[in-house]
Amino acid sequence: MRGRSDGGQKKRLVTSVCVVAIFLGFLYVYYGSIFGSSSNGASALEYGSKSLRKFGSSYLGGDDEANDKQYESSTKVVLEDGEDVVPKTFPVCDDRHSELIPCLDRNIIYQMRLKLDLSVMEHYERHCPPPERRYNCLIPPPAGYKVPIKWPQSRDEVWKANIPHTHLAHEKSDQNWMVVQGEKIVFPGGGTHFHYGADKYIASIANMLNFSHNNLNNEGRLRTVLDVGCGVASFGAYLLSSDIIAMSLAPNDVHQNQIQFALERGIPAYLGVLGTKRLPYPSRSFELAHCSRCRIDWLQRDGILLLELDRLLRPGGYFAYSSPEAYAQDEEDLRIWKEMSALVGRMCWRIAAKRNQTVIWQKPLTNDCYMEREPGTNPPLCRSGDDPDAVWGVPMEACITPYSDHDQKAKGSGLAPWPARLTSPPPRLADFGYSNEMFEKDTETWRHRVESYWNLLSPKIEADTLRNLMDMKAHMGSFAAALKDKNVWVMNVIPEDGPNTLKLIYDRGLIGTTHNWCEAFSTYPRTYDLLHAWTVFSDIEKKGCSAEDLLIEMDRILRPSGFIIIRDKQPVIDSIRKYLSALHWEAVATANPSSDSEHEDDDAVFIVQKKLWLTSESVRNSE
């Protein structure tokens, strides 16, 4: 009996050892495959572990098995030892990340234990995650997501499912910001200081300035506007009918999603804050700055925020300020008004008009007033070596930016009225050593190229298909200029390390920003209909940044059913083509651009479309 018992124990021991060995082997294979499926597998597992189950059949409208197999042999990530791994798809982020903005993510600030000064809004500025903390996964749309309503109808209503946040409708119910009506959110055009409509408010500002026909564009002389603390951007929305384009600016703060609402509506907007860094726009970019109860302490830090507006305003530019300090009579408002009036006086601003709740100041046309101030007057003039157009990560300074000798002599910006300024050589061309002929040739070259793009896209788009466009490397803005007759607007992006031609873009009456494409862009997911990437991938390759990261970022900011036009070297195009299946994109058209102009380089053109897909989890949540 004892012998049999010993034999049974041995058998049980061997069986247990085998089970443990098999289990450990399974764990090795399972986790090895996860970490090998991406160049940054560890971070994908850390931040998207819940979503690693969401592959293949868990998509609705995703690639079928045949398409997966088509690219299975060519889609690859090169590991350090040279071995090629072919992922069938990228992981999908958890549904809670459907509105992720990587460089404005409060969770990253907490995780990295950044010591930021909340009193000066540092926590609303850009803080990008290091490579090991990036979410290397695709951002899913929210439950019930629909293709956005088309412009111009979208100015007044959007699908609630696309931005399922209604707190502003309740919080601002007395100000007509937005109203929930069934499956839609409706925008009556109200604001904190214009409850009865932005159109009437805009006309009143024009009337205060004695502009003809109460039209704020002042016969084409007022074109670019900066709306600080813009809410849901109804001010900018109603300016468009006057041929005025506004950069509507607000942080991702307690009024969450206001910029997301603006972009969903088809209104130019950008996530940013007047904090410690200069805004990403060159000097002398805007004819008008606007603040309607924007909750900004303009007196803080020796008026540094007001001086940042001064940097951005053109000679003779205006600042329209609607706030209790401009009209209230209580002690605190009177104190603020007195101090603010003294500050702008030392800045050489004058009151152009004041009525009811609004005051409009005007910046001087020349340096004469600055030179006549008493020695030692604050704020001082900026140092002669300061570059007022350097903006990427540059701290603000509490000083006045004087005009160049050219602007002093011109006594103004020297710009033609809109729309003539769009195709007129800008006065600041000389800053880059560009000739008028170079400018005109660039304008004509891109006119031909855009015409070719539209021909390639024509089977896929209708007149109202596209609204929010981005030129990821805009140079002089000629891509956007060629689209003047289309019902679109373009966010022109200039690389932070190249020629700072953004000031030429603003001189043409267009808008844009500065950016480094090795990092995520400051916008919500699903906010652009078309991205134009001219040699952007070649540029980041020279920097040693990841093309795969950029593809995931482009997928994040592109709306489902949106398009990407890639113009680059043929090997770059071939490499990107391999990722189509993993990204759930499909090829639309390819072209040899040799026929675009007489002096063409060897770039190829590749157009792709992002498919509309939902995760099985988001479908369950919407049922």
C-alpha positions in Angstrom: 0.0 0.0 0.0 2.8 2.4 0.9 4.6 1.7 -2.5 1.4 2.5 -4.5 1.0 5.7 -2.4 4.6 6.8 -3.2 4.0 6.2 -6.9 0.8 8.2 -6.8 2.6 11.1 -5.2 5.3 11.0 -7.8 2.8 11.1 -10.6 1.0 14.0 -9.0 4.3 15.9 -8.6 5.2 15.3 -12.3 1.7 16.4 -13.4 1.9 19.6 -11.3 5.4 20.5 -12.6 4.1 20.0 -16.2 1.1 22.2 -15.6 3.3 25.0 -14.1 5.7 24.7 -17.0 2.9 24.9 -19.6 1.4 27.9 -17.8 4.7 29.7 -17.7 5.3 29.0 -21.3 1.9 30.3 -22.2 2.7 33.6 -20.3 6.0 33.9 -22.1 4.5 33.5 -25.5 1.5 35.8 -24.7 3.4 38.7 -23.3 6.2 38.3 -25.7 3.8 38.7 -28.6 2.3 41.8 -27.0 5.7 43.5 -26.4 6.9 42.5 -29.9 3.9 43.8 -31.7 4.9 47.4 -31.3 8.1 49.4 -31.1 6.7 50.8 -27.8 4.8 47.8 -26.6 5.4 48.4 -22.9 3.6 51.8 -23.0 0.8 50.3 -25.1 0.3 47.7 -22.5 0.5 50.1 -19.6 -2.0 52.7 -21.0 -4.2 50.5 -23.1 -4.3 47.1 -21.4 -8.1 47.1 -21.4 -8.1 47.7 -25.2 -5.5 45.1 -26.2 -8.5 42.7 -26.7 -9.9 45.0 -29.4 -8.6 43.6 -32.6 -10.0 42.4 -35.9 -13.5 41.2 -35.4 -14.2 43.7 -32.6 -14.3 46.5 -35.1 -17.5 47.4 -37.0 -16.7 48.6 -40.5 -13.0 47.6 -40.1 -10.9 45.8 -42.6 -12.0 42.4 -43.6 -9.7 39.4 -43.3 -8.7 39.6 -46.9 -7.4 43.2 -46.5 -5.6 42.1 -43.4 -3.8 39.4 -45.3 -3.1 41.8 -48.2 -0.8 43.9 -46.0 0.2 41.2 -43.5 3.5 40.5 -45.2 4.5 44.2 -45.7 3.3 46.0 -42.6 6.2 45.8 -40.1 8.0 47.4 -37.3 11.8 47.0 -37.3 13.3 45.8 -34.0 16.8 46.5 -32.8 18.1 43.1 -33.9 16.8 43.7 -37.5 13.9 41.3 -37.2 10.7 42.4 -38.9 7.4 42.0 -37.0 4.2 42.4 -38.9 1.3 43.8 -36.7 -2.2 43.2 -38.1 -3.4 46.4 -36.4 -2.6 48.9 -33.7 -4.1 48.6 -30.2 -7.2 50.7 -29.6 -7.1 53.0 -26.6 -9.7 52.6 -23.8 -13.0 54.3 -24.5 -12.3 56.8 -21.7 -9.5 58.2 -23.9 -11.8 59.1 -26.8 -11.0 62.8 -26.2 -7.3 62.5 -25.4 -5.0 65.5 -26.1 -1.6 64.0 -25.3 0.3 67.3 -24.6 -2.6 68.8 -22.6 -3.4 65.7 -20.6 -3.8 66.5 -16.9 -3.1 62.8 -16.0 0.4 63.1 -17.5 1.0 66.1 -15.3 0.0 64.1 -12.2 2.0 61.0 -13.2 5.2 63.0 -14.0 4.7 65.0 -10.7 5.4 68.3 -12.5 5.6 71.2 -10.2 3.6 73.9 -11.9 2.3 77.3 -10.8 -1.4 77.1 -11.1 -1.8 80.8 -10.4 -0.2 81.6 -13.8 -2.0 78.8 -15.7 1.1 76.7 -16.3 -1.1 73.5 -16.0 -3.0 74.6 -19.1 0.1 74.9 -21.2 1.7 72.1 -23.3 3.4 69.3 -21.3 4.1 66.4 -23.6 4.6 62.9 -22.4 8.1 61.3 -22.9 8.2 58.4 -25.4 7.9 55.8 -22.7 4.6 57.3 -21.6 2.9 57.8 -25.0 -0.4 56.1 -25.7 0.6 54.1 -28.8 -3.0 53.2 -29.7 -5.8 54.5 -31.9 -8.3 56.8 -30.4 -11.9 55.3 -30.6 -14.9 57.6 -31.4 -17.5 57.9 -28.6 -20.6 55.7 -28.5 -23.1 56.6 -31.2 -20.6 58.8 -33.2 -22.0 60.1 -36.5 -20.4 61.8 -39.5 -20.5 65.5 -38.5 -23.2 67.9 -39.8 -21.9 69.8 -42.8 -21.1 73.5 -43.0 -22.9 76.0 -42.9 -25.6 74.1 -41.0 -23.0 73.0 -38.5 -22.5 76.6 -37.4 -25.8 76.3 -35.6 -26.0 72.6 -34.6 -24.0 69.5 -34.0 -24.7 65.9 -33.0 -24.8 65.5 -29.2 -23.3 62.0 -29.5 -20.1 63.4 -31.1 -19.4 65.6 -28.0 -21.6 64.1 -25.2 -21.1 67.1 -22.9 -24.1 69.2 -21.9 -22.8 71.0 -18.8 -22.2 74.3 -20.7 -25.8 74.2 -21.8 -26.9 74.3 -18.1 -24.1 76.5 -16.8 -24.6 79.1 -19.5 -28.3 78.7 -20.0 -29.0 82.4 -19.3 -26.4 83.4 -21.9 -27.6 81.4 -24.9 -24.3 79.6 -25.5 -25.9 76.3 -26.4 -29.1 74.4 -26.0 -29.8 70.6 -26.0 -32.6 69.7 -28.4 -33.1 65.9 -28.7 -30.1 64.3 -30.5 -28.5 67.7 -31.2 -26.8 70.6 -29.5 -28.0 73.9 -30.9 -26.0 77.2 -30.8 -28.2 80.3 -30.8 -25.2 82.6 -31.2 -25.2 84.0 -27.7 -22.3 84.8 -25.4 -21.5 86.1 -21.9 -21.8 89.7 -23.1 -23.9 89.2 -26.2 -26.9 87.2 -25.0 -29.0 88.4 -27.9 -26.6 87.3 -30.7 -23.0 87.7 -31.8 -24.2 89.3 -35.1 -25.7 92.3 -33.3 -22.7 92.6 -30.9 -20.3 92.6 -33.9 -22.3 95.2 -35.7 -22.3 97.4 -32.5 -18.5 97.2 -32.3 -18.2 98.3 -35.9 -20.7 101.1 -35.2 -18.6 102.2 -32.2 -15.6 102.5 -34.6 -17.6 104.4 -37.2 -16.9 101.7 -39.8 -19.1 102.0 -42.9 -22.4 100.0 -43.0 -21.6 98.8 -39.5 -19.3 96.1 -41.1 -16.4 95.3 -38.9 -14.2 94.3 -41.9 -13.8 98.1 -42.5 -13.8 97.6 -46.3 -11.2 94.8 -46.1 -8.8 96.5 -43.8 -9.7 94.4 -40.8 -9.3 90.7 -41.6 -7.5 88.7 -38.8 -8.9 88.5 -35.2 -7.7 86.9 -32.0 -10.7 85.9 -29.7 -9.2 85.2 -26.3 -11.4 83.0 -24.0 -13.7 82.4 -26.9 -16.2 80.0 -25.3 -17.9 78.0 -28.1 -16.6 80.5 -30.6 -19.9 82.1 -31.7 -18.1 85.4 -32.0 -15.7 83.9 -34.6 -18.5 82.0 -36.3 -20.5 85.2 -37.0 -17.4 87.1 -38.2 -17.0 84.7 -41.1 -19.9 86.2 -43.0 -18.0 89.6 -42.9 -14.9 88.1 -44.6 -13.1 88.1 -41.2 -11.3 85.1 -39.9 -10.7 84.7 -36.1 -8.3 82.5 -34.2 -10.7 81.5 -31.4 -8.5 80.6 -28.4 -9.3 78.9 -25.1 -7.7 76.4 -22.7 -9.0 73.0 -21.8 -10.2 74.3 -18.5 -13.3 74.1 -16.3 -15.3 74.9 -19.4 -14.1 71.7 -21.0 -14.8 71.0 -24.6 -15.5 74.6 -25.7 -12.8 74.3 -28.4 -14.0 70.9 -29.4 -17.5 72.3 -29.9 -16.0 75.2 -32.0 -14.2 72.8 -34.3 -17.1 70.4 -34.5 -19.1 73.4 -35.7 -16.5 74.2 -38.4 -15.1 77.3 -36.8 -11.3 78.0 -36.7 -10.1 77.4 -33.1 -7.1 76.4 -31.1 -6.4 75.1 -27.6 -4.1 77.6 -25.9 -3.8 79.9 -22.8 -2.2 83.2 -21.9 0.1 81.7 -19.2 3.9 81.9 -19.1 4.8 81.2 -22.8 4.2 83.3 -25.8 1.2 82.3 -27.9 2.4 80.4 -31.1 1.8 83.4 -33.4 4.3 85.9 -34.8 4.3 89.6 -33.9 1.9 91.9 -35.8 -0.5 89.1 -36.8 -4.0 90.5 -35.8 -5.9 93.6 -36.6 -8.2 93.0 -33.6 -8.0 91.2 -30.3 -11.2 90.5 -28.4 -12.1 89.5 -24.9 -15.7 89.1 -23.8 -15.7 88.4 -20.0 -12.7 86.1 -20.6 -11.8 86.0 -16.9 -8.2 87.1 -17.4 -6.4 89.2 -14.8 -4.7 91.7 -17.2 -2.9 93.5 -14.4 -0.9 90.5 -13.1 2.9 90.3 -13.4 3.2 94.0 -14.5 0.6 93.6 -17.3 2.5 90.8 -19.1 -0.6 89.3 -20.6 -1.7 92.6 -22.1 1.8 93.1 -23.4 1.5 89.7 -25.2 -1.6 91.0 -26.9 0.4 94.2 -27.8 3.0 92.0 -29.4 0.4 90.3 -31.6 -1.5 93.4 -32.7 -0.6 95.2 -35.9 0.2 98.9 -35.9 -3.1 100.7 -35.2 -4.7 97.4 -34.1 -7.7 97.3 -31.7 -8.5 95.5 -28.4 -12.2 95.2 -27.8 -12.8 94.5 -24.1 -16.3 93.7 -22.8 -16.2 93.2 -19.0 -17.7 94.7 -15.8 -14.6 96.8 -15.2 -15.6 98.8 -18.4 -18.9 99.9 -17.0 -19.6 98.8 -13.4 -19.4 101.2 -10.5 -18.6 99.0 -7.5 -15.3 99.7 -5.7 -13.3 96.7 -6.9 -14.3 97.2 -10.6 -13.5 100.9 -10.3 -10.0 100.0 -8.9 -9.3 97.6 -11.7 -10.5 100.0 -14.4 -8.3 102.8 -12.9 -5.2 100.6 -12.9 -5.8 99.1 -16.3 -6.4 102.5 -17.8 -3.1 103.7 -16.4 -1.3 100.6 -17.7 -2.6 100.9 -21.3 -1.8 104.6 -21.2 1.8 103.8 -20.5 1.7 101.3 -23.4 0.6 104.2 -25.6 -2.8 102.8 -26.3 -5.7 105.2 -26.6 -9.5 104.8 -26.2 -11.0 104.5 -29.7 -14.5 104.1 -28.3 -16.4 103.3 -25.1 -20.1 102.5 -24.9 -22.2 100.5 -22.3 -20.2 97.4 -21.4 -17.4 97.6 -24.0 -14.3 99.7 -24.4 -12.1 99.5 -27.5 -8.4 100.6 -27.3 -6.2 101.2 -30.2 -2.5 100.6 -30.5 -0.3 103.4 -32.0 0.8 103.4 -35.6 4.5 104.3 -34.9 7.1 104.3 -32.2 6.8 108.1 -31.6 4.8 107.8 -28.4 7.2 105.2 -26.9 10.1 107.6 -27.5 8.3 110.4 -25.8 7.7 108.6 -22.5 9.6 109.6 -19.4 12.8 107.7 -18.8 12.2 104.6 -16.6 8.6 104.3 -17.5 7.2 100.8 -17.1 6.6 98.7 -19.1 10.0 99.2 -20.8 10.7 98.6 -24.4 12.0 95.1 -25.2 15.7 94.6 -25.7 17.0 95.3 -29.2 18.1 91.7 -29.5 14.7 90.2 -28.8 13.0 88.4 -31.7 9.3 89.2 -31.4 8.5 86.4 -33.8 10.3 83.6 -31.8 7.4 81.8 -30.1 8.0 78.0 -29.7 8.5 77.6 -25.9 9.6 81.2 -25.5 8.7 82.8 -22.2 6.6 86.0 -22.3 8.3 89.2 -21.2 6.7 92.3 -19.7 8.0 94.7 -22.3 6.7 96.6 -25.3 7.7 95.3 -28.8 8.7 98.4 -30.8 8.2 98.6 -34.6 10.9 98.0 -37.1 12.3 100.9 -39.1 10.2 99.7 -42.1 7.0 99.8 -40.1 7.9 103.1 -38.5 8.4 104.6 -41.9 5.2 103.0 -43.3 3.1 104.2 -40.3 1.1 101.0 -40.5 1.3 97.5 -41.8 1.4 98.4 -45.4 -1.0 95.6 -46.3 -3.6 95.7 -49.1 -7.2 95.3 -48.1 -8.8 91.8 -48.2 -9.0 89.9 -50.6 -6.2 91.7 -52.6 -3.7 90.9 -49.7 -4.1 87.2 -50.3 -2.2 87.3 -53.6 -0.2 90.6 -53.0 3.5 90.1 -52.0 3.6 90.8 -48.2 5.9 93.6 -47.0 7.7 91.2 -44.7 8.9 89.0 -47.7 12.2 90.9 -47.5 12.8 89.5 -44.0 13.5 86.1 -45.7 15.3 87.4 -48.8 12.3 86.3 -50.9 11.5 88.3 -54.1 8.1 89.2 -55.3 8.7 86.9 -58.2 9.4 83.9 -55.9 6.2 84.7 -54.0 4.1 84.9 -57.2 5.7 81.7 -58.6 4.9 79.8 -55.3 1.3 81.0 -55.4 0.9 79.8 -59.0 2.6 76.4 -58.3 0.3 75.6 -55.5 -2.7 76.7 -57.4 -1.9 74.0 -60.0 -1.2 71.5 -57.3 -4.4 72.1 -55.4 -6.4 71.9 -58.6 -4.8 68.5 -59.2 -5.6 67.4 -55.6 -9.2 68.3 -56.1 -9.4 66.3 -59.4 -8.0 63.3 -57.5 -10.5 63.7 -54.7 -13.5 64.5 -56.8 -14.9 60.9 -57.0 -15.0 60.9 -53.1 -16.1 64.4 -52.2 -19.0 66.8 -52.8 -19.2 70.5 -52.4 -19.8 70.3 -48.6 -17.6 67.3 -47.7 -14.7 69.2 -46.4 -14.6 72.1 -43.9 -11.7 72.0 -41.4 -8.4 71.6 -43.3 -4.8 71.6 -42.0 -1.6 72.3 -44.0 1.0 70.6 -41.9 3.9 72.4 -43.5 2.5 75.6 -45.0 5.6 77.6 -46.1 4.0 80.8 -47.4 0.4 79.7 -47.2 -0.1 79.2 -51.0 -1.9 75.9 -50.4 -4.6 77.7 -48.4 -4.6 80.7 -50.8 -5.5 78.3 -53.6 -8.6 77.2 -51.7 -10.1 80.7 -51.4 -13.2 79.9 -53.5 -13.9 76.6 -51.6 -16.1 76.7 -48.5 -13.2 75.7 -46.2 -10.7 77.2 -43.8 -7.1 76.1 -43.3 -5.0 75.9 -40.2 -1.5 76.7 -41.6 1.2 75.0 -39.5 4.9 76.2 -39.7 7.7 73.9 -38.2 9.2 75.5 -35.2 12.8 74.9 -36.5 12.3 76.2 -40.1 12.0 79.7 -41.6 9.3 81.5 -39.6 7.1 82.2 -42.6 4.0 82.3 -40.4 4.1 86.1 -40.5 3.8 86.0 -44.3 0.7 83.8 -43.8 -0.9 86.2 -41.5 0.0 89.1 -43.8 -1.9 87.3 -46.5 -5.1 87.3 -44.3 -4.8 83.7 -43.4 -4.3 82.0 -39.9 -2.0 79.4 -38.5 0.3 78.3 -35.8 3.8 77.0 -35.0 4.4 73.3 -34.2 6.9 70.5 -33.8 5.6 67.3 -35.5 7.7 65.2 -33.2 4.9 66.0 -30.6 1.1 65.9 -30.6 -0.8 68.8 -31.9 -3.0 71.0 -29.5 -6.4 69.9 -30.6 -9.1 67.3 -29.7 -9.4 64.1 -31.6 -11.5 64.0 -34.8 -11.3 67.8 -35.5 -10.0 68.0 -39.1 -11.5 66.8 -42.4 -8.3 66.9 -44.4 -4.6 67.0 -43.6 -2.0 68.0 -46.2 1.5 66.7 -45.4 4.1 68.1 -47.8 7.5 66.4 -47.0 6.5 66.3 -43.3 7.6 62.7 -43.0 11.0 63.4 -44.6 11.5 66.2 -42.2 10.8 64.3 -39.0 13.0 61.4 -40.2 15.9 63.9 -40.4 15.1 64.8 -36.7 15.2 61.1 -35.7 11.5 61.1 -34.8 9.1 58.2 -35.3 7.0 58.2 -38.5 4.8 55.6 -36.8 4.0 58.0 -33.9 3.2 60.7 -36.5 0.8 58.4 -38.3 -1.0 57.6 -35.0 -1.2 61.3 -34.3 -2.6 62.1 -37.7 -5.2 59.4 -37.2 -6.1 61.0 -33.8 -6.8 64.5 -35.2 -8.5 63.3 -38.4 -12.3 62.9 -38.5 -13.6 59.5 -39.5 -14.1 59.5 -43.3 -11.5 62.3 -43.5 -8.6 62.5 -46.0 -4.9 62.8 -45.9 -2.8 64.1 -48.9 0.8 63.0 -48.5 3.3 64.7 -50.9 6.8 63.2 -50.3 9.6 61.1 -51.8 8.5 57.8 -53.3 10.2 55.6 -50.6 8.3 57.5 -47.9 5.1 56.9 -49.7 5.9 53.2 -50.0 6.6 53.0 -46.3 3.4 54.7 -45.3 1.4 52.5 -47.6 2.4 49.5 -45.5 0.5 50.9 -42.5 -2.9 51.3 -44.1 -4.4 48.1 -42.8 -3.1 48.7 -39.3 -4.6 52.2 -39.2 -7.8 51.3 -40.9 -7.1 53.7 -43.8 -7.7 53.0 -47.5 -5.9 54.3 -50.5 -7.9 56.8 -52.6 -5.5 57.9 -55.3 -1.8 58.2 -56.3 -0.2 60.5 -58.7 3.1 61.3 -60.3 3.3 65.1 -59.9 5.7 65.7 -62.8 2.9 67.3 -64.8 2.0 69.8 -62.0 4.4 72.5 -63.1 7.4 73.0 -65.3 9.9 72.9 -62.4 8.7 70.0 -60.3 10.7 67.9 -57.9 10.5 64.2 -57.6 7.8 64.1 -55.0 4.9 61.7 -55.3 1.3 62.2 -54.2 -0.7 59.7 -52.2 -4.2 60.3 -50.9 -5.8 58.1 -48.2 -9.1 58.1 -46.4 -9.8 57.2 -42.8 -12.6 54.6 -42.3 -15.4 55.1 -39.9 -15.1 52.3 -37.3 -16.5 51.7 -33.8 -15.3 49.3 -31.1 -17.7 46.7 -29.9 -17.7 48.3 -26.5 -18.8 51.7 -27.9 -21.5 50.0 -29.8 -22.8 48.3 -26.6 -22.7 51.7 -24.8 -24.8 53.3 -27.5 -27.5 50.6 -27.5 
